[in-house]
């Protein structure tokens, strides 16, 4: 169980660092699609870390849901 938690914790940092490195290397901006991808790619491992340890409280779930609501509630250019 500990090695699963370690993999999930490392994946959070890999998503953030890898995503930003990719945007800097390709000289692209940080748009809404990138923000949406990061919200999903970071919130799922966080839920995976908190849930098995009985640490996923209502406050933590509310913050995660608010971040997802903000990212996916924003209308894009074509919307």
Secondary structure in CASP SS format (residue, H / E / C, confidence):
PFRMAT SS
TARGET T0000
AUTHOR 0000-0000-0000
METHOD secondary structure of the structure
MODEL  1
X C 1.00
X H 1.00
X H 1.00
X H 1.00
X H 1.00
X H 1.00
X H 1.00
X H 1.00
X H 1.00
X H 1.00
X H 1.00
X H 1.00
X H 1.00
X H 1.00
X H 1.00
X H 1.00
X H 1.00
X H 1.00
X H 1.00
X H 1.00
X H 1.00
X H 1.00
X H 1.00
X H 1.00
X H 1.00
X C 1.00
X C 1.00
X C 1.00
X C 1.00
X C 1.00
X C 1.00
X H 1.00
X H 1.00
X H 1.00
X H 1.00
X H 1.00
X H 1.00
X H 1.00
X H 1.00
X H 1.00
X H 1.00
X H 1.00
X H 1.00
X H 1.00
X H 1.00
X H 1.00
X H 1.00
X H 1.00
X H 1.00
X H 1.00
X H 1.00
X C 1.00
X C 1.00
X C 1.00
X C 1.00
X C 1.00
X C 1.00
X H 1.00
X H 1.00
X H 1.00
X H 1.00
X H 1.00
X H 1.00
X H 1.00
X H 1.00
X H 1.00
X H 1.00
X H 1.00
X H 1.00
X H 1.00
X H 1.00
X H 1.00
X H 1.00
X C 1.00
X C 1.00
X C 1.00
X C 1.00
X C 1.00
X C 1.00
END
